[in-house]
Amino acid sequence: MTPPDLRMASGAELWAGRFSRWRRSVSWPIALLALLVVLVIVVPLLAPRDPFAIGDVLTLRLLPPGARDANGELHVLGTDRFGRDLFVRMMLAGRISLAVGVIGSLLAGALGTLVGALAAWRRGVVDATLMAIADALLAVPRLVLLLVCAALWRPGLATVVVVLVATGWMGVARLVRGEVLGVKALTYIDAASALGASSWRVLWRHAIPNALGPAIVSTTLGVGNAILLESGLSFLGLGIQPPRPSWGNMIAGGRDLIVAAPWVAIAPGTALILTVLACTLIGDSLRDRLAGEAGATLRDRV
């Protein structure tokens, strides 16, 4: 017979292996994000009424999930305090959150890549100055910078994107700088220079493309972080302003109804959690794949 300790250990190892495979699987996070993208595009277009319009509040207010109104219209996730369909507004808010997350992360990643590559390539005063600026901004908590910037300018979609870019490029710049310094020491860079390629051509055509792996992973992970930060700003009233919906301001609007109508806050909160989780798992999978490829390349060299 197998001793109980061994059976317990094998069971724990089995569950640990399953959890590890589930965490590293990239198929279901991609499927979840793809489904969300389809829903945020299609659902508001097929809505029978304007998601911004306030209808008959007395009859439509705070209908529970799955309820039908007097006209027979089904409300999948119920309605909010103003009688507006919660599912339609949540998908409309998903458009804004995904757009802010993707655009903000891509712009921050592009800016960080340019700054890090320039600092590593030029070295000297340029490197010292750019990295000093990055270190100074990294020393200040990002949430504090976001709150200060959002309070200084008028809250809105453009302000949120600009603030996310201005406070999110430093980590990518550090990663790209380290990668470019490593690539710069390789022999094919010297070979390209010996063949007559200009310094800038070598940087753009050879150094940066071979140093983009960590930047891509960081940008992918930054999408979920940007969505979370945007929702936090909107929750505090410093981001997307009503009546334009955002997951953050929808949660803020339902927090005082958490006992009487919990679906008003739980529905957008669940969508926020699932989206950020999917983006994070995709970034983790990309990081693991790149780490595996780097290890295989190192073994081949040895």
C-alpha positions, 0 to 999 in steps of 0.5 A: 500500500502507498503511505498516506504521506506519499499519496498526499504528496502525489495529489498535491503535485498533481494539482500543482501541475494542473494549476501550472499548465492552466496558468501557462495556457494562453488559449483560454485568455485569448479566447476570453479577450476575443469574446470580450472584443466581439461583445463590446463591438456588437452589443451596443450596436444591437441595443434596442434603446440608447444606452445613455437615455434615461427611461421610465425610472419608476418601472425600469429602475434596478431590475434584477438580472434576467428580468423583463420590463413591461415591453418584454425586453430582456435585461441580461444583467438587470438595470441600474438606478436610472433604468438603463440596461446594465449589460449594454452599458458594461459593454460600452464601458468595455470599449473605453477600457480596452481602448485606453489600456491598449492605446496607453500601453502601446504608446508607453511601450513605444516611447520607452523603447525609443528612450531606452534604445537611444540611451544605450546607443549614445551612452555618455551624457544622453544615457545619464540624463535619460536614465536619471529622468526615468529613475526619478519618475520610477522613485515616485509611486505611479498612482500618486503621479496619476492622481496629480496629473489627473487633478491638474488637467480636465478629466477625460479620455485623452487626459487618461491616455496621456497620463498613462503614457507619461507614467508608464514608459520608464520600466520599458526604457530600462528593459530595452536599454539593457537589451540593446547594451547586450545586442550592441556587444554582439559580432553582427553589429560590428559586421554591419558597421564594417560593411558601411551601415550608418550608426542609426541604420544599425540601431533601427535595422539590427539592434532594436528589432533584436531587443524587442522581446522584453518590451513586448512582454512588458507592454502586454502586461501593461495593458491590464495594468493600464485598464486597472489604473484607468478604472481606479481613476474613474472610480475616484472621479478623475478619469472617464466622466459620466454619462460616458460609462467606464467600469470604474465609474460604474462600480462607483455608481453601484457601491451604495447599492451593494446590499439592495442591488449588488449586480450594479457593482458586481457585473462591471467588477467581474468584467474588470477582473476577468479582463485584467487576469486574461491580459496578465496571463497572456503576458506571463505566457509570452514571457515564459516562451521568450525565456524558453527560446532564450535558454534554447539559444544559449544551449545551442551556443554552448 
